[in-house]
Structure formats: C-alpha cells, structure tokens
Amino acid sequence: MPKATSTSGAGAHEDFDIYASYVVNATGMHIGTLKVVRKRDRRVLYPFDGCETIGPFESSDDARRAAEALGLRIVAADLAHPEP
C-alpha cells in the first residue's frame, strides 16, 4: 500500500501541507500523486484541472520524490506570487 508523506518545513513553508505518494498504473509503472494545501485558507493548490502527470517512474521512491519536489516548487511559487 502506498504511503503518503506530509512535509511541513520551517518558516513560511509551514503554512502549507504537501501530501506526496504514488500509485502503480496498469503497466506496473509508478505515478506520483500530490496534494498541496495552503493552511490559512485551506485552498488546494494542487491538483487542479489539467495538471501534469507526475511520471511514470520505475520505482515508488522516484515517484514520491518527484511529487515532493513538485510540491516544494508549487509552495515556493505561491510564496513568491500568492494566489488570491
């Protein structure tokens, strides 16, 4: 069973929750899954309609790491240019 990880870093990053995990598709490849939530208003920043697929990857670790990295990029972008 895939495990979700919640990442809350120091500073302003603690105002966001990043839930990164993975699923295995029909061909046995690993696809990253991600949910990014801004805590102050509970706004879901990711996923959104038309968002990219994270993967596929050979391993679950690679898929999860890619999802976490994307989550951190989304947080950094929102901190730099917050959405209303």
JONOR-V299111 format. One record per residue. N is the residue number from 1. RES is the residue in three letters. PHI is phi in degrees with one decimal (none if undefined). OMEGA is omega as a letter, one per 30 degrees, with the letter a starting at -180 (999 if undefined). D_LAST is the distance of its C-alpha to the last C-alpha in Angstrom with 1 decimal. Layout:
n:res:phi:omega:d_last
N:RES:PHI:OMEGA:D_LAST
N:RES:PHI:OMEGA:D_LAST
//
This chain:
n:res:phi:omega:d_last
1:MET:none:l:35.9
2:PRO:-63.4:l:32.8
3:LYS:-109.7:l:31.3
4:ALA:-89.6:l:27.5
5:THR:-117.6:l:26.6
6:SER:-107.1:a:23.8
7:THR:-116.3:l:22.9
8:SER:-131.7:a:21.4
9:GLY:-86.4:a:22.3
10:ALA:-81.8:l:22.8
11:GLY:69.3:a:20.5
12:ALA:-67.4:l:16.7
13:HIS:-63.1:l:17.4
14:GLU:-71.1:l:18.6
15:ASP:-83.4:a:15.1
16:PHE:-131.2:l:15.0
17:ASP:-111.6:l:17.6
18:ILE:-118.9:l:19.1
19:TYR:-110.9:a:21.7
20:ALA:-115.8:l:24.0
21:SER:-152.6:a:27.1
22:TYR:-157.0:l:29.2
23:VAL:-132.0:l:31.2
24:VAL:-104.7:a:34.5
25:ASN:-85.2:a:34.8
26:ALA:-63.0:a:38.0
27:THR:-93.1:l:39.5
28:GLY:87.5:l:39.1
29:MET:-86.5:a:36.3
30:HIS:-99.9:a:33.4
31:ILE:-114.6:l:29.8
32:GLY:-70.3:l:27.0
33:THR:-121.8:a:24.5
34:LEU:-151.0:l:21.1
35:LYS:-137.4:l:18.3
36:VAL:-119.2:a:15.5
37:VAL:-123.4:l:13.6
38:ARG:-83.9:a:11.2
39:LYS:-65.6:a:13.4
40:ARG:-61.0:l:11.7
41:ASP:-125.1:l:9.8
42:ARG:58.5:l:12.0
43:ARG:-77.6:l:9.6
44:VAL:-84.1:a:12.0
45:LEU:-87.8:l:11.1
46:TYR:-154.2:g:14.7
47:PRO:-81.3:l:16.7
48:PHE:-141.1:l:15.3
49:ASP:-56.5:l:17.5
50:GLY:83.3:a:19.6
51:CYS:-68.4:a:19.1
52:GLU:-70.3:l:22.1
53:THR:-83.6:a:25.0
54:ILE:-95.7:a:25.7
55:GLY:125.8:g:29.4
56:PRO:-85.6:l:32.1
57:PHE:-130.2:l:33.8
58:GLU:-72.8:a:37.3
59:SER:-125.5:l:36.4
60:SER:-66.7:l:34.1
61:ASP:-62.1:l:33.5
62:ASP:-62.8:a:32.4
63:ALA:-64.7:l:30.0
64:ARG:-66.2:l:28.4
65:ARG:-62.5:l:28.3
66:ALA:-64.5:l:26.6
67:ALA:-64.7:l:23.9
68:GLU:-62.3:a:23.4
69:ALA:-62.8:l:23.3
70:LEU:-63.5:l:20.6
71:GLY:-58.7:l:18.6
72:LEU:-65.4:l:19.0
73:ARG:-65.5:l:18.0
74:ILE:-65.5:l:14.7
75:VAL:-62.0:a:14.1
76:ALA:-60.1:l:15.4
77:ALA:-66.4:l:13.1
78:ASP:-69.5:l:9.9
79:LEU:-65.9:a:11.7
80:ALA:-73.2:a:12.6
81:HIS:-141.3:a:9.5
82:PRO:-61.0:l:6.4
83:GLU:-80.0:l:3.8
84:PRO:-69.1:999:0.0
//
